[in-house]
């Protein structure tokens, strides 16, 4: 049975819609998303242990890759904190400024 009563006029697509809405109520879809992904993989013939491992790897990648990029961006932005933001000067001016800085470092 699809979980609907005999007198219910709704089709299976309505039941699926309700399940999606119920999953959205769980913070981050934790548990519901995992069970759905494992269940889908098992339905396609993947052994349950491999489906569970694939789900854990998928969540690991989904968590750690953005976290690494975010950490890198945070550290780079911390280095420039307090400096005014503006447009990058033209290449010739940057080269001139580099030469001036080098000249100041060389003089005792």
N, C-alpha and C positions, 0 to 999 in steps of 0.2 A: 504494500500500500504506500502511497506517496505522502502520507501524513495529513491528508485532508479528509474531511468527513464525506459520506456518500452524498449528502444533500448540498455539498459545497460546489458552486458553479465555477470556481477558479481552476485554472489549468496549472500544469507543473511550472510554467514560467513565473506565475505569481508566487509560488512557494519558494522558488529560487531567489526572486526579488526580496522576499521577506528574510531569507537567510543572509543575503548581502547587507540588508539594513541592520540585522542583528549583529553582524560582524563589525559593522562600522561603529557600534556602540562600545566595543571593547577598545581600550586605549592601545593604539598602535596595531590593533588586530592580532595581538599576541595570543597564541594558542589557536585561535580560529584560523588564521592564515596558515599556520604550521600544519594543522590537521587537514586543511583543504589541499595544500600542496602535496603532502604525503599521500592522501587519498587519491588525488589525481594521478600521481606517478604509479601507485599500486594498480589503479584501474587500467593503466597503459601497459601493465605487465612487468614493472620493475619490482624486485623483491622489497619487502617492507623495510628491511635493515638498510638497504642501499638508498631507498627513498628518504628515510629518516636522515641518513648521513648527508645526502644531497641537500636536504632542507636546512640542516645545521650549517653547512658550508655556504649556502646561499645567504643565510642571515648574517653569517660572519663577514662575508664580503660586503653586504649591504650596510653593515655597521662600521667596519674598520676602514674601508676605502674613503668614504666621505670624512671620517674622523681624522685620518692622516692628512688629507688635503686641508681641512679646516685648521688643524694644528699648525701646519706649515704656513698658511696664510696669516694666522694669528701671530706667529713669531716674526714673520716679515713685516707685518704692520706695526708690531711693537718697536721694531728698530727705527721706524720713521715717525714714531709718535712725537708730537711737538714741533715737527717741521712743517712749514707751510706747504700746502698742496698747490700745484700750479702746473702749467704746461712745461714740457721738456724743452730746453733751449735748442736752437738749431745745432747741427753737427759741428759747424765751424766754431761757434761760441763755446761748445763743450770742449773742443780740442784746445782752444785758447785758455780756458779755465784750468784744464789739466796741466798745461805747460806752466801756467803761473803758480799752481800749487807745487809742482815739482821744483820750480826755481826757488820757492820759499823754503822748501825742505833742505835744499842743497846748501844754502847760505847759513853759516854758523852764527 
